[in-house]
Amino acid sequence: MAEAFVSAVVGVVASKVASVAVEKINQTRKLVDESPEPDLVSWSALISGYAQNGFARDAIWAFHEMHLLGLKCNEFTFPSVLKACAFTKDLELGRQVHGIVVVNGFESDEYVGNSLVVLYSKCGKFGDSRRLFEDIPERSVVSWNALFSCYVQSDYFGEAVELFREMVLSGIRPNEFSLSSMINACTGLEDSGEGRKIHGFLIKLGYDSDPFSKNALVDMYAKIGNLEDAVVVFEEIREPDIVSWNALIAGCVLHDKHDSALEFFGQMRLSGTHSNMFTLSSALKACAGIGLKELGRQLHCNLIKLNVGSDPFVHVGLIDMYSKSGLMNDARMVFNLMPDKDLIAWNAVISAHSQNGEDMEALLLFPLMHEAGVGFNQTTLSTVLKSVASLQVNYVCKQIHALSAKSGFESDRYVVNSLIDAYGKCALLEDATRIFRECLIVDLVGFTSMITAYSQSGQGEEALKLYLEMLDRGIEPDPYVCSSLLNACANLSAYEQGKQVHVHVLKHGFMYDNFAGNSLVNMYAKCGSIDDAERAFSSIPERGIVSWSAMIGGLAQHGHGKEALRVFNQMLKYGVSPNQITLVSVLCACNHAGLVTEAQKYFRSMKELFGFERMQEHYACMIDLLGRAGRLDEAMELVNTMPFQADGSVWGALLGAARIHKNVEIGQRAAEMLLILEPEKSGTHVLLANIYASVGMWNNVAKMRRLMKDCNVKKEPGVSWIEVKDKIYTFIAGDRSHVRSEEIYAKLDELSERLSKAGYIPKVEFDLHDVERDEKEKLLYHHSEKLAVAFGLIATPAGAPIRVKKNLRVCMDCHTAFKFISKIVSREIILRDINRYHHFKDGSCSCGDYW
């Protein structure tokens, strides 16, 4: 395992050592070439020189020359030749040399045996390596070091630690090299307990003053995350060198202690120790972590002064720093100026664009990468698929899938999970499901991606079934999968199932996870229980902008406008800055509560107070608010003066306001624009027809119905859902498919009599069917939401709230009927329609008839 501190040591001394070594090797080669009959000693010295200085191919070629001359190797030559074979991982040649070793009777020599152990280990043949180790007659600490250092270098850390224990039990005293390997093994295992034991060995055996061992300990504690222990060991070093500083700074960066990393970086500079490439690379990551753009630029200047401009490792660090600081132009410039762009550099810049929301740029770079002949790996494909998912470009998703299959990455776990996620977000659920089911080994991430896909596609029941399947397979959930499940419950308004997921969140200790906490707030709010949402919000330990926005948005949709503004002001007092989404929720809160003055204050001063420009969504909220308040002229003026072209949300808000106030002129204007922008949506025709119907323009209503028929525009059917005993029941208007239909319609007949006595009059003027009044009343009684409420009354305990979700806006008649029903049966009815939540209780609605 190539440790950072080892690399740093090499960087400090390599230039001096390399020049001296090359000179000595050249002199030896010259002597051999000039000698009429070079002897074994000369050849051994040459081969050893090559092998020790990394010229493995030259060492092997020299061995070949010597062998052709008929000279036999001895116990000093064989280790050098075997070292060269290990360096090049040339197992075939190594086996041939092994054969010569056996023929010449040197297999029992400890040094030759050690070299064979290393050769087979480095070529991945650990079974052969262990057998050769066991065949060494007298194993010294050097033999043991050779074996478990190979295990460590191959990331078999646990096995290395077991070998070390076996060595100690056999009575062999470890040396500083043994302990150094074990420190690296403990680092790889992230095992602080075992690391402390090795630290104890160092002190006990008197190696704790060795600078190399001290640096290794600092590196271990820092990488494991015990930064306090790392600092303690570091402070014991009399004169910390660059390796010591690098280990400490890199450890801080690794564990997101960016402030500490930069503090140590400053102390290092004050101590007079000069930075190297590794120091500056860590400092760049720290700058990226906390967004210190200017310091990042200064470090870039220092790197230029160090003359490491051609080092790809440095370039990738700079790309990462600039991209995480939001300076994509600078990141792209660094990439463009790279003389040799390798795979890591391409992946870094594609990932940078993707992480900064520049998904199209990320996609456009992928074919350029292919043209450059660099190739790609699973990281490239996963990153590109993330951008594909964000852009929802279905055909590109299929192309990347085909490329993954062709290049052999289709079975890669990361690529498979990315494909599931991309297909899910592209609404290609069948493809996502097929990949998921065809995968031989599905992990937690795969289940999470699939559950999220079901949730986002509105198939919450399938998401919940898949979660149970995941548990049956023995896969433990994490906060992310619980969050996806909670979103599925939120989309279904499945309150009871959401509570069960909440139990899993509690059981697995995820309550302190912000991600799961935010999803709980969202789920309870969307399931109609704002009280539960507030309790979940209060339990989040560190509330960020997402937490506050979720709570404000929930209160807004439930019509608690003033409470939403109170929470918003509380958020500001806590020093949490709002984002554009938060302000959309604030304006929605004002809208649902009819707080025009407050909304205008936030809308007009958004730039001055919070530093960002108004978006389409802010204008749509404001126009909707003014329209609902009857200030249609002001709303129209805002449409005409807004700095960009009004989209469907703006004209839709205006059309809705025109319907409320029966303004035919503005309704026709808004409808005309919506028919151009969103011709496929039936809601426009229906709302305009409602406006005509409300003022008695029945000829125009008939024209709209003919237009819908001629244009093949079909009204989206109303669908309502209700959850009873953990099961979701679906109803459409006039539905008689339910097993308890007779009871449901009997309950509606019973309610009809009681409603008439209470003074309820059906709002037949809003029904567009060309039939007699009696038939219209019958049609209104059989709306999907009324069927769902009637079923709730016969299937849920007396006094329990009835929670219903509808895919469209609740009609005026149902809204009126539910106010009466809530009083007649003394039950709270919580209805979630496409716009907001209605809490019907004791004859009134939480919206104040303002929706």
Steps between C-alpha positions, in 0.01 A plus 500: 500500500656823383476722804510878467793539738709245305426687178604824664833353614567380149415845366751668733801277431431347160672762287832476690501122535397434141788694346761330722350154439491539123862612497611196704301259284646649184851455641426135588356434156807655341731277706305189403499594132874579500599184688600210267351247743281666765460277801197415713574780747493763222173370354344473847598859580346619169175306542471614864555863397228481237251323731555728799447815293185390319656405166333157507505436125872580486563264794313218321687563175836498684403168663417364154844609367676343799305177459597478132865525602454186709552671836298358789323728749566484872303592811580871437392511133171312528331747743573790260365312197188390691447856620504618137243230408280608792528866396381420145253234627650262244384176662599281203863615511489485880398134486792429262745670739339304785581181307863606464507573876384145573745345252787691659390408855430851636132452589584460869701824515309753710562803276415310181193352675388846609531627141288211374237575764485863383490400130199270535317740733541796266377285211185417702595140579464521877448126544832424328663783693384362835621146414844633403509696825424185699783318315765748621685296768596789729267795468634827638313828548609590146305202361189592696532863391522391137177302527271733687630814325378339175161434659480865607599625155222285350245639751467171692525690826322254729715210380814710554401573860437127563848419360654760728332343804622158387855635472492653849361177650782305333744706706643718224547860603357750248722779371415850382416371150256243641327765705491744206317238290257437785431871536408505131278193552317667789455808284346287228271327750414833667555312825608747767504230771753283314689816406544590866640152568760548227576843647557322832742258329694797363540652845578165665768410243653847499410599145272787599776759449555388141381785271373259236288314758373828646388617156332165437309535830390855417382376162310206654321698770415778255359264238299300754350825625665521844632848429566577867735199525661599171573847639639352824747280307580785263590731790742235631707528181793727578537636148197416284591469135280545195384137528374563857310813398353333191368204701326731748357740242381220268327325794309817587386537139399134480261548793364838382688696768589759240547789742747292705684396184554862397598594854774232500599612151553851635701368797718297262585808295584695816731216607708553187410163345450536126186362339517234235249374246321276754466780757351740249269232363354443849472875555312531169249238617453691826437822306245318284332360812428842652491710182814711555539610139774758548723275709448233236627738234807581715577130533467466124769770466723310745461183292606688190810621686578139599506422127256210523284631217513174307402277794150355433443442873537875562271590210225271628531662845463845343197393297343364817576817699369742238187294427407464869548875537254555216771630263430271208664729244828476692460123543443461127799723420728281715369194315540659156862598575600148603756366251402135558145436613468153652186312605504645853512856364208439262298341779580795728378765255187302401419450869564871566242605239252244628538607865450866402176424320657542155374164384494579130869597512576173677322305227669692217845421647439126489523459118802736496666271752432205273646688201815574701555125528515507879235235555265497800430305816213438739554841664452672163182307424352557847567876480358531148191301602448741791482787250275294273266450797496874575425592137258206456627425148360155438678419174842591646426276799441207265818582305711505819338171602596343165854634534525359854395157376738512202797603714437241772386742773136387506567272795697765693313582821545877472394511136197276567383725785553809284300343216211419735505857630521652149223285355283574804547877466437477126163336585610177327390286791481172306867533397602588856309200636649263241858605585425469871354150464777379265775610740647197679605687813292803602633715782342772714574769239324293231191456718504871588518597130211268411287608797564864407401427138169347614440790737567765236275319252211505743518126571536531874348159569767332285767700686372373834486139374858526379611632839352191668682281247823681585452429871425132421837480326671616817602840363490766770350838402679835516361855527482537120277198437278605791478845345393350165234293678371802686473686169304206358260518797477878454405463133230246593388694807550165675500627857491163678775351283703817548475452876632145460801631308545754781529203737783361283669840511484492881605134519815555294596827668446728200307767687816707528560480126386821331417320176254263670372776730418730209316218323294435814391864510408483131316166538284606794419833338394331175299239691300781656642486854667834550525436878712189438705698249573763765607234750734343242639845420568568868698173530748590222824588685653737243238659280633617168320689226335180372348430844365853537369510142320167548326627814409838349371330183295252704337774706432698181323211326287439807384862496691606814639811333571703811664205673715443190617862512572466873722197431667689213586791730626254762728346235645844422565561871697173514723635224386258228489675164201416278533380144269555205294191586442630854361825359266306271364329815469837677304649209282185486429543871389856440296380201312226684427736790417804282783708654548739207694774683753260650551328166563829321762593761702183443447504124614858448802486734628150414822626341575756773417274795626161379727565202332307219284585202134403470423184299196395297367316806506819710307690232251215464433503877458877504270502197292220650477689830392828338253317277339306785471824696300650213777736390502367145620823340811502723558135421474569126738797531755276675472250214567774246796651687684188618858478361447173313237325294219369718484119511213261559508540879441876469215477249354207696491715814326776309245260352422362846445853633274582205289193583461605864389852407312402181708731283441377147737743326810414704400133505491492119839676473666259748340199330624611156858517628472164680364330188815620318743409780337178626254379231493145639355598839125460534480719811507819294187405302321390816578817699396728214179299461442543876536878460245499219267278705527725807364799301242295309678503161383146414560539127867567575504198732368286215764645265777412746371144529487470118852645477627242749333224298632628167854539633478161671567666836387274781420636843730346756281277715472586867660236720493487879693281744439406861713286732325251728689244708828539311332458161443768236154503334442686172170651379385667180168677437207257493730214602321176596799263488562503874393189691302721739336713231145432625593626847680804353202607289259431786713731718485768229118471485485531879728806490289655221191506721691640797674762285169623355358540851817693602448749217746372239415586138700328222709737284365373168611813314859366505409170330559520124290200397207589274238320711205585728555638851408171673758312292764767574437464873543124469828545310629742766413252778713235332825704472807297590577695818144450632530124439832495688354695794192272513730195508705664775186550707408129486854355519675706767432525876250760615664834572819424299603761241431407137796573269438519126724598211376620159698548179304811396372813668202423725180625339283767657215258571718243679664777700160625614369148570802406714449800725149378573604134534778583751238660726230236448723198580736681742806384308797698369549454124849579372503535122819553302433624147746609233538848655478473876354330809146550626420418863121476528387514860178608676353641179792710379821456300852608592534678164222745594346425159807665347650244262 
